[in-house]
């Protein structure tokens, strides 16, 4: 169970701390546990890996033993998720299994169907098992097509006009008073249309096999330079604001191509359905694009700047995508960006989602994802020695 895994991980962490403190005193603390407990757990992980690989000896065997394969993979997933001390070792073993599957002619289709069953579960799957399965699927790029399709299917797409009508906001004047924020709906919709046209154009041009992605990166970076320098409290001019939807389209088109372009092209080259290929594209949804456009000043009329904002997004509307694109946009405009979350796991997962985008744009050193507590500690440390404050 989750509790037992946590207890085991805590015990191993305590033993490691004790070894660090007493390693010079073998008569007080023996280090034999390192070749005992750890080796035993790693041997169990290795054994599960061998059992899982045995289920993939042929397509016929894989289909017959898919249940056994899933049980082995879920057990390894439990270690991956619940035992941080063994995460690297377990992830390496699981990745090798998935790689060996993809080396087979039938591997892609098998892993896709297997990933769907892990992600969606069924009536016999309990909550804990479903949680482990979904976190395991999210951990490996081998399942990115599954995640993209499920996300596209589960996230509803409302018409842009309906979404804009639902956007509301308040400006807090004091602890006791607020005023309604003005939203220029026509301006916001018009900027979305500019974004949508540019996004589709860039995607169509650069998603093709062999397309010059560095050229796309160069176009986006050059556009961002036109807007620099930017001040957080500076009001956007109309000339500057018209570049925001185009810049956002550049960021998202690169993201879509990097995350799902290969999957889309594989379906296209195999002569598959264009509709199925579209379902594999990781594209932003209307609410995400509109949130970012408004955050960057579109739809605020003359009162638009990068002033402090609090945006509330409902569960399932894709905060990870919004945060990643916002971080990329701000970094391209020359800002240092800090993205914080309550969970180390979620923070790391969200960073990995956009890591390659940050790398391509050359802004990786400007973006930092972390837990809220780490941000607070860094902020305090930046002010000097806490004893002198």
Secondary structure, 3 states (H helix, E strand, C coil): CHHHHHHHHHHHHHHHHHHHHHCCCCCCCCCHHHHCHHHHHHHHHHHHHHHHHHCCCCHHHHHHCHHHHHHHHHHHHHHHHHCHHHHHHHHHHHHHHHHHHHCCCCHHHHHHHHHHHHHHCCCCCCHHHHHHHHHHHHHCHHHHHHHHHHHHHHCCCCCHHHHHHHCCCEEECCCCCEEECCCCHHHHHHHHHHHHHHHHHHHHHHCCCCCCHHHHHHHHHHHHHHHCCCCCCCCCCHHHHHHHHHHHHHHHHHHHHHHHHHHHHHHHHCCCCHHHHHHCCCCCCHHHHHHHHHHCCCCCCCCCCCCCCCCCCCCCCCHHHHHHHHHHHHHHCCCCEEEEECCHHHHHHHHHHHHHHHHHHCCHHHEEEEEHHHHHHHHHHCCCCHHHC
